Amino acid sequence: MRFHTRKWVKPQDLNPNASLFGGRLLEWIDEECALYSIIQLENPKVVTKFMSEINFQSSAVQGDIVEIGIDVVKFGNASLTLRCEVRNKMTRETIISIENIVMVSLDENGKPQAHGKSEIEFVRDRLKD
């Protein structure tokens, strides 16, 4: 699992129980998956189609640093399926895991568009002569 992003849990991220609001965490996950997919599929028009069961395993509180990890599960014709884990950076305790997040590449009309990708590419590999 590659952990790409870290977030600092701030007062505005908390629920009435003084722990990280689940909706905020899902927002962070959705944004990170979109950014990852845009880069991988080389298309700025990517949307979330599906998230499988969301499994909250622990919580985070103000001041915690959480990190978001993503792995590619598979490449579809117009989609990219990801797996996500969020953990506490300091304790390494898993906060949430989502086994399947399907992101879809769209054309200029908002319809699914084949992306022609079949494996993870790194930006550094695209820049070679």
Backbone bond lengths (Angstrom), bond angles and torsions (degrees), N, CA, C in turn:
res aa  C-N    CA-C-N  psi(-1)  N-CA   C-N-CA  omega(-1)  CA-C   N-CA-C  phi
1 M - - - 1.451 - - 1.523 108.22 -
2 R 1.313 116.18 130.06 1.459 121.56 177.11 1.530 108.72 -98.72
3 F 1.312 115.51 122.74 1.460 121.09 179.53 1.528 107.92 -96.63
4 H 1.341 115.40 109.68 1.452 122.09 -171.44 1.523 114.29 -94.53
5 T 1.298 116.98 -33.67 1.459 120.18 -169.09 1.516 111.53 -131.39
6 R 1.308 114.81 143.89 1.459 121.17 173.92 1.518 108.16 -118.46
7 K 1.330 114.84 142.84 1.463 121.50 176.62 1.519 108.22 -128.96
8 W 1.307 114.94 141.26 1.454 122.37 177.81 1.513 106.77 -99.38
9 V 1.316 117.83 123.84 1.468 122.09 -178.16 1.530 108.31 -76.29
10 K 1.343 114.28 116.49 1.464 122.18 -176.19 1.526 109.60 -110.93
11 P 1.334 117.69 167.97 1.469 120.40 -178.49 1.532 113.79 -53.64
12 Q 1.321 118.23 -38.03 1.467 120.64 -178.80 1.532 113.10 -70.99
13 D 1.331 118.17 -8.06 1.466 122.89 179.85 1.531 112.44 -94.97
14 L 1.328 117.25 0.06 1.457 121.03 -172.73 1.523 113.42 -93.89
15 N 1.335 115.20 152.78 1.467 122.03 173.79 1.535 108.77 -95.09
16 P 1.323 119.34 179.36 1.476 120.62 -179.52 1.530 114.15 -61.73
17 N 1.327 117.58 -14.56 1.468 120.84 177.52 1.523 112.35 -90.36
18 A 1.334 116.61 7.44 1.470 123.31 179.91 1.523 113.02 65.04
19 S 1.334 116.52 26.09 1.457 121.08 172.92 1.526 108.37 -121.40
20 L 1.320 116.01 168.41 1.463 121.44 -176.70 1.523 110.92 -58.15
21 F 1.320 117.05 124.87 1.458 123.78 178.35 1.530 108.80 -67.22
22 G 1.321 116.68 127.17 1.461 121.87 -177.85 1.514 112.73 -58.21
23 G 1.330 117.27 -37.18 1.460 120.97 178.78 1.512 112.32 -63.45
24 R 1.310 117.11 -38.06 1.471 120.85 177.23 1.532 109.82 -64.70
25 L 1.334 116.25 -43.78 1.459 119.97 -179.84 1.530 110.48 -63.27
26 L 1.328 117.31 -41.30 1.470 120.07 178.11 1.531 111.04 -65.28
27 E 1.328 116.92 -34.96 1.468 120.52 175.56 1.525 110.20 -61.39
28 W 1.333 116.42 -45.37 1.461 120.14 179.13 1.524 111.31 -62.12
29 I 1.333 116.16 -42.95 1.466 120.85 179.59 1.520 110.69 -62.84
30 D 1.326 116.74 -46.66 1.457 121.10 -178.90 1.528 110.91 -60.80
31 E 1.317 116.59 -43.40 1.461 120.23 178.94 1.526 110.94 -64.09
32 E 1.319 117.19 -44.47 1.462 120.44 -178.84 1.528 111.13 -64.40
33 C 1.335 117.11 -40.67 1.470 120.39 178.16 1.527 111.04 -65.82
34 A 1.331 116.83 -37.87 1.466 120.55 177.69 1.531 110.21 -64.57
35 L 1.314 117.53 -47.83 1.462 120.83 179.88 1.526 111.38 -61.02
36 Y 1.330 116.13 -44.49 1.461 120.40 179.20 1.529 110.35 -60.63
37 S 1.335 116.52 -44.47 1.466 121.28 -178.41 1.528 111.86 -67.32
38 I 1.318 117.40 -41.00 1.465 121.35 177.75 1.523 110.17 -57.84
39 I 1.313 116.56 -44.17 1.466 120.96 -179.96 1.524 110.74 -68.22
40 Q 1.332 117.58 -46.31 1.464 120.42 -178.71 1.522 112.52 -65.13
41 L 1.341 116.62 -42.90 1.460 120.65 -174.60 1.529 112.66 -90.15
42 E 1.338 115.61 -5.33 1.468 121.50 179.78 1.522 111.71 53.42
43 N 1.339 114.68 45.03 1.454 121.50 179.72 1.529 108.01 -145.25
44 P 1.335 118.31 121.19 1.466 119.63 -179.74 1.527 113.81 -73.62
45 K 1.327 117.42 -8.48 1.464 120.98 -179.82 1.527 109.31 -102.93
46 V 1.318 114.62 88.44 1.464 122.25 179.76 1.520 107.97 -130.68
47 V 1.322 116.77 137.34 1.463 120.88 178.92 1.523 110.76 -129.17
48 T 1.330 115.04 157.71 1.454 121.19 175.17 1.516 108.18 -83.51
49 K 1.336 116.29 125.98 1.462 120.81 178.31 1.518 111.43 -99.82
50 F 1.335 117.02 -36.82 1.460 119.84 -169.68 1.519 110.26 -155.92
51 M 1.326 114.79 142.47 1.468 121.81 167.87 1.511 106.96 -129.55
52 S 1.319 115.95 129.40 1.463 119.57 177.62 1.525 109.88 -74.70
53 E 1.297 115.85 -171.20 1.467 121.39 -179.35 1.522 110.80 -48.34
54 I 1.310 114.60 134.06 1.457 121.68 179.17 1.521 107.16 -101.18
55 N 1.315 116.46 120.93 1.454 121.32 -173.66 1.529 110.69 -113.97
56 F 1.341 116.09 98.42 1.462 120.61 175.06 1.526 107.86 -77.95
57 Q 1.319 116.70 120.64 1.460 121.10 -176.91 1.521 113.30 -107.12
58 S 1.307 116.42 -26.47 1.469 121.02 176.61 1.522 107.19 -155.46
59 S 1.292 116.21 -176.02 1.455 120.55 -176.22 1.520 110.15 -122.71
60 A 1.305 114.71 175.11 1.462 121.72 173.55 1.521 106.63 -134.36
61 V 1.317 115.98 153.23 1.465 121.23 -179.09 1.529 109.19 -124.87
62 Q 1.317 114.95 170.33 1.459 120.56 -179.94 1.520 110.33 -51.93
63 G 1.319 115.06 133.76 1.462 120.80 179.28 1.514 113.72 95.35
64 D 1.332 117.76 -19.52 1.464 119.94 177.57 1.528 109.79 -67.40
65 I 1.311 115.19 151.28 1.462 121.90 172.24 1.520 106.44 -110.21
66 V 1.321 115.78 122.86 1.464 119.97 178.63 1.519 107.93 -110.46
67 E 1.322 115.60 150.20 1.457 119.84 177.10 1.514 109.50 -125.19
68 I 1.322 114.65 142.83 1.459 122.28 -175.20 1.519 108.42 -107.04
69 G 1.333 115.24 122.47 1.456 121.44 179.15 1.513 111.48 -111.10
70 I 1.326 115.41 142.08 1.463 121.30 -179.37 1.521 109.41 -133.65
71 D 1.317 115.22 139.06 1.463 123.24 170.71 1.516 108.21 -127.61
72 V 1.313 116.34 146.87 1.462 120.46 173.64 1.516 108.20 -82.65
73 V 1.324 116.14 128.18 1.463 122.05 175.87 1.523 109.35 -88.93
74 K 1.361 115.81 -48.60 1.467 119.29 177.82 1.520 111.02 -165.62
75 F 1.311 113.89 157.72 1.454 122.41 173.33 1.514 107.64 -100.84
76 G 1.323 116.92 128.09 1.456 121.97 173.05 1.515 108.71 -100.49
77 N 1.322 117.21 -172.30 1.455 121.60 179.33 1.528 111.71 -64.99
78 A 1.331 116.12 -49.52 1.466 121.42 179.16 1.523 111.01 -120.84
79 S 1.326 116.71 8.18 1.465 120.31 -173.76 1.522 112.50 -127.46
80 L 1.314 113.55 168.03 1.457 122.67 174.59 1.520 105.44 -138.62
81 T 1.335 116.59 122.49 1.454 120.68 179.55 1.527 108.59 -100.94
82 L 1.326 115.29 127.68 1.463 122.39 -176.93 1.519 110.74 -118.34
83 R 1.308 115.33 158.73 1.461 123.47 171.07 1.513 105.71 -119.36
84 C 1.334 116.66 143.31 1.462 120.32 -176.36 1.529 111.06 -133.21
85 E 1.298 114.47 141.02 1.468 121.43 171.37 1.521 107.46 -134.42
86 V 1.318 115.70 136.49 1.462 120.90 174.52 1.519 106.57 -117.04
87 R 1.314 115.25 132.07 1.465 118.79 -179.08 1.520 110.48 -135.57
88 N 1.325 113.84 160.38 1.456 121.46 175.15 1.528 107.00 -74.16
89 K 1.302 116.55 122.97 1.468 121.16 -175.72 1.519 112.59 -59.79
90 M 1.327 116.81 -38.60 1.462 119.62 -175.02 1.522 113.02 -80.72
91 T 1.339 117.09 -41.65 1.470 120.07 -175.99 1.527 112.74 -94.88
92 R 1.339 117.02 -15.38 1.480 124.08 -175.55 1.531 112.62 66.13
93 E 1.330 117.01 11.11 1.461 121.12 178.21 1.531 109.54 -73.57
94 T 1.342 116.46 132.74 1.453 121.20 178.34 1.520 109.87 -69.80
95 I 1.320 116.42 131.14 1.461 122.19 177.93 1.528 109.43 -95.60
96 I 1.320 116.75 -44.89 1.459 121.53 -178.47 1.522 109.15 -150.99
97 S 1.325 115.69 149.60 1.461 120.14 172.08 1.522 108.51 -137.80
98 I 1.323 114.68 143.19 1.462 122.12 177.30 1.517 105.95 -133.52
99 E 1.312 116.92 119.55 1.464 121.56 -173.54 1.519 114.29 -75.08
100 N 1.331 118.47 -33.90 1.462 120.69 -177.74 1.526 111.14 -140.06
101 I 1.305 114.87 120.89 1.464 122.36 173.33 1.523 105.28 -125.89
102 V 1.323 116.86 116.94 1.458 120.91 -177.31 1.522 109.00 -100.04
103 M 1.322 115.00 121.27 1.457 123.10 176.78 1.526 107.45 -109.23
104 V 1.339 117.09 138.42 1.462 121.42 -176.12 1.526 110.34 -119.91
105 S 1.320 115.07 133.34 1.455 123.40 176.13 1.530 108.64 -82.00
106 L 1.346 116.58 131.70 1.461 121.11 -177.37 1.527 111.67 -115.10
107 D 1.334 114.68 154.08 1.459 119.78 173.36 1.526 109.32 -89.17
108 E 1.323 116.71 -173.74 1.472 120.93 -176.93 1.522 113.21 -66.89
109 N 1.349 117.40 -15.44 1.465 121.62 177.98 1.529 113.04 -98.51
110 G 1.327 116.24 4.82 1.457 120.21 179.09 1.520 114.09 80.91
111 K 1.318 117.27 18.32 1.471 122.71 178.94 1.522 109.14 -103.13
112 P 1.345 117.55 150.06 1.468 119.76 177.92 1.528 111.21 -54.15
113 Q 1.327 114.87 137.97 1.460 121.60 -177.16 1.517 109.69 -129.17
114 A 1.312 117.39 128.15 1.465 121.37 176.82 1.526 108.84 -58.17
115 H 1.329 115.90 137.08 1.463 119.61 -177.06 1.520 113.41 -105.87
116 G 1.319 118.60 -16.27 1.456 121.21 176.55 1.518 115.28 72.11
117 K 1.310 118.22 13.09 1.471 121.74 -178.62 1.525 109.63 -99.94
118 S 1.331 116.00 148.26 1.466 119.46 179.38 1.522 113.16 -138.28
119 E 1.330 116.54 -4.14 1.464 119.61 178.25 1.518 109.84 -153.63
120 I 1.318 114.80 160.56 1.455 121.35 179.65 1.525 108.86 -64.08
121 E 1.330 114.73 134.36 1.457 120.74 174.58 1.525 108.34 -118.76
122 F 1.302 115.39 143.40 1.450 120.68 176.05 1.516 108.35 -103.75
123 V 1.314 117.23 141.81 1.450 121.60 -176.82 1.523 110.03 -55.55
124 R 1.312 118.03 -39.12 1.464 120.36 -178.72 1.527 111.78 -59.87
125 D 1.366 116.65 -30.91 1.459 120.13 179.14 1.530 111.82 -75.01
126 R 1.323 116.91 -26.90 1.467 120.25 177.81 1.514 112.11 -75.12
127 L 1.318 117.33 -19.75 1.443 121.54 -175.33 1.525 113.53 -92.68
128 K 1.330 117.66 -0.99 1.470 120.38 -179.75 1.525 110.10 -66.91
129 D 1.325 115.34 150.26 1.469 120.78 179.82 1.520 111.03 -64.88
